[in-house]
Amino acid sequence: MLLMTTGSPLVKRGLADMLKGGVIMDVVTPEQARIAEDAGAVAVMALERVPADIRAQGGVARMSDPDLISAIIETVSIPVMAKARIGHFVEAQVLQHLKVDYIDESEVLSPADYVHHIDKQAFTVPFVCGATNLGEALRRIAEGAAMIRSKGEAGTGDVSEATKHIRTIRGEIARLHATYQANPDELYAAAKELSAPYDLVREVAETGALPVVLFTAGGVATPADAALMMQLGADGVFVGSGIFKSGDPAARAAAIVKATALYNDPAAITEASRGLGEAMVGINVADLPAPHRLAERGW
Amino acid sequence: MSAVTVGVLALQGGVREHVRLLEELDARTVPLRTPSDLVGPDGLRVDALVLPGGESSTIDRLLRIFGLFEPLRDAVAGGLPTLGTCAGLILLAREVLDPAPGQQSLGVLDVTVRRNAFGSQVDSAELDLDTVDGPVNVAFIRAPQVVSVGPGVDVLARRDQAIVGVRQGAITGIAFHPELTGEPLFHRRLLETATASTPPARSVA
């Protein structure tokens, strides 16, 4: 008889490990999911509205219709992710029942709880969560997140917030690692400042890395944007509105996949950038009034 | 004796974990992204090959886009000791069931594999497995299984009835991830095979 464990941290983090170097694409129909798979996406995010439309249409944004998610799972052979509202553990129960491969507890949807995030350790299905800084990332990991993505500012096509968040997280990790080497007794105060559990802070300080995969998200619209994120140290890229709000989604999707794989090769990124037609129009984050900034949701 | 040089296909997926495990076993590793990483003017630049886990349809597509598909196929078919895990097993297989549209494989290992044969991620699991080389603790992540093997292919491991590990000559294909649990058995065996088959000229290079 085999001794078998499902839903362990290793198994949950393991799928994220296999997504490294890849592009995860937002899709709102089975047809878009097929285009994403054909373009070389490592996974798709099934949702009803891409962030740009959620932003434009307003209202409360919730988990997608189970019929839509099931139809997308039926259509593609690659992993399917879906979003639950922050703190909405029943949406997460539904998504686990639907056998999605990953749940994104996402600030792109309207939060269901302004105090508590989902207790992700209680689930077999793994979770990815957004973070704008290291403390936030470690709080999510303590709750059971098996993958972190920098938040960026979804639905804008403006990559500046994604840049800020990945630089912040990577920079804080580097400083923690330096503290560990110089003055390990200062890690207690560091844990307090980060508002994160000491054991996790110490682990990051010792290894100089997050214990889970770090992707980036929010505002990526071009092959060069994706390669920028990878050169800044992301393990992979989520692309939301940037593909299916552009002029030629299939070509743009394939180009972003190429640029993500060969992110250190300017010749390859140049080739991938040619002839893609119009990028999504976009909104400058600086022009967004504060209440409409999604990255500020979650804590 | 100089270290064995292992090329680890690094287009997408769980590359880092293989590199770490190989370096713990005192191998030298080289990431493979372009044809010139694999083949130089004097022939092959590596003594062995690891095809890691990842998304097999993505890796296949990138192999073809970057012109690595044929050089890799020729190197493995030419006898280069090779270990493929999960998506790597799928890439090696002669036939792939439930492929993504247009998905191809190198066709160098005489087996038929079914992608994602054990269910979705909630069915992914860590488990203890008996193999012909000894017991191992490994992870199955949306794993494939081998549904048929040709003559000359040895079965290394089964999970219940399903074939999950095979060997044909210098090629080993496994449906699971020893690199996630840090299980060194298969990598050690790869390095032994490479050491035994490496001509002296290359081992001093």
Interface residues (C-beta under 8 A of the other chain):
Chain A: L2 L3 M4 T5 T6 G7 S8 L10 V11 G14 L15 D17 M18 L19 K20 G21 G22 R34 E37 D38 G40 A41 V42 A43 I73 V76 S77 I78 P79 Q96 K99 V100 D101 Y102 T124 V125 P126 V257 K258 A261 L262
Chain B: A10 L11 Q12 G13 G14 V15 R16 E17 R33 G53 G54 E55 S57 T58 R61 L62 I65 F66 C86 A87 D98 P99 A100 P101 G102 R115 N116 G119 S120 Q121 V122 D123 S124 A125 E126 L127 D128 L129 A139 I141 R142 R159 D160 H177 L180 T181
